[in-house]
């Protein structure tokens, strides 16, 4: 079962990278970024894996257009630490960032992800709902 999940995540990641962006690059982009540290416990790894699946599978259309980008960032490296400090992150987290012209204009930490780590369907629904709402505001 774990192998299948890893295989699905890997194939989604490859498809997202290989999929050509349709049309011109959007002026406003939302980055869904999972912030992690060097040490990664089982719950942290699950949070990253489920976040990746929820974004890349359930919001694939937004990713294909280039309006939504998935990624991870280590909070134990200077770039990740600077953003984590700016966002006030004290733990691993999924953060949505609105980028206009390459500059950060707004962000939102999805704090309820930790509360849904025992229910993958609730987790995916929460991430999708919050991301869709954030995308709508980022027009």
C-alpha positions in Angstrom: 0.0 0.0 0.0 2.8 2.4 0.9 4.6 1.6 -2.3 1.5 2.4 -4.3 1.1 5.8 -2.6 4.8 6.6 -3.3 4.3 5.5 -6.9 1.3 7.7 -7.3 3.0 10.7 -5.7 6.1 10.2 -7.9 4.0 9.8 -11.1 2.0 13.0 -10.2 5.2 14.9 -9.6 6.7 13.7 -12.9 3.5 14.6 -14.8 3.3 18.0 -13.3 6.9 18.7 -14.3 6.5 17.3 -17.7 3.1 18.9 -18.5 3.5 21.9 -20.6 2.0 25.1 -19.3 -1.0 26.2 -21.5 -1.0 29.8 -22.7 1.1 32.7 -21.4 2.4 32.8 -17.9 -0.2 34.2 -15.5 0.5 37.5 -13.8 -0.6 36.1 -10.5 0.6 32.7 -9.3 -0.2 30.8 -6.1 2.6 28.7 -4.7 1.4 25.8 -2.4 4.6 25.1 -0.4 5.2 22.5 2.3 7.7 23.8 4.7 9.8 21.1 6.4 12.9 20.7 8.5 16.0 18.5 8.2 14.4 16.1 10.7 11.3 14.5 9.3 9.0 12.4 11.5 6.4 10.1 10.1 3.6 12.6 10.6 5.6 15.3 8.9 6.2 13.0 5.9 2.5 12.1 5.8 1.6 15.8 5.8 3.9 16.5 2.9 2.7 13.4 1.0 -1.0 14.2 1.5 -0.5 17.9 0.6 1.3 16.9 -2.6 -1.5 14.6 -3.6 -4.3 17.0 -2.7 -2.7 19.8 -4.7 -1.4 17.9 -7.7 -4.4 15.6 -8.1 -7.4 17.6 -7.1 -6.1 20.9 -8.5 -4.4 19.6 -11.7 -6.2 22.1 -13.9 -4.8 25.1 -12.0 -1.4 23.5 -12.2 -1.6 23.0 -15.9 -2.4 26.7 -16.5 0.5 27.7 -14.3 -1.7 29.5 -11.8 -0.8 27.0 -9.1 2.7 25.7 -8.3 3.5 22.9 -5.9 6.8 22.7 -4.0 8.6 22.1 -0.8 11.1 24.2 1.2 13.5 23.3 4.0 13.2 25.7 6.9 16.7 24.7 8.0 18.3 26.5 5.0 18.6 30.3 4.7 15.9 30.9 2.1 13.4 28.6 3.9 14.3 30.0 7.3 13.7 33.6 6.1 10.3 32.8 4.7 9.3 30.7 7.8 10.3 33.6 10.0 8.3 36.0 7.8 5.2 33.8 8.1 5.7 33.1 11.8 5.9 29.3 11.3 6.8 27.4 14.4 6.3 23.9 12.9 6.1 22.1 9.6 3.3 23.6 7.5 1.5 23.9 4.2 1.5 27.6 3.1 -0.3 29.2 0.2 1.6 32.2 -1.3 0.3 34.7 -3.8 3.0 36.0 -6.1 2.4 39.0 -8.3 5.2 39.8 -10.8 7.5 37.4 -8.8 6.9 39.2 -5.5 5.1 37.8 -2.5 1.8 39.8 -1.9 -0.2 37.6 0.4 0.1 34.2 2.2 -2.0 31.8 4.3 -0.8 29.0 6.5 -3.3 26.0 6.3 -3.3 25.3 10.0 -6.1 22.7 10.0 -3.9 20.2 8.1 -2.5 18.9 11.3 -6.0 18.3 12.7 -6.9 16.1 9.7 -3.8 13.8 9.7 -6.0 10.8 10.6 -8.5 11.3 7.8 -7.1 11.5 4.3 -10.5 12.5 2.7 -11.0 15.3 5.2 -7.4 16.4 4.7 -7.8 16.6 0.9 -11.1 18.3 1.1 -9.7 21.0 3.5 -6.6 21.6 1.3 -8.7 21.8 -1.9 -11.3 24.1 -0.4 -8.7 26.5 1.1 -6.6 26.5 -2.1 -9.6 27.1 -4.4 -10.7 30.1 -2.2 -7.2 31.5 -2.2 -6.9 31.1 -5.9 -10.2 33.0 -6.4 -9.0 35.9 -4.2 -5.7 36.0 -6.3 -7.3 37.3 -9.5 
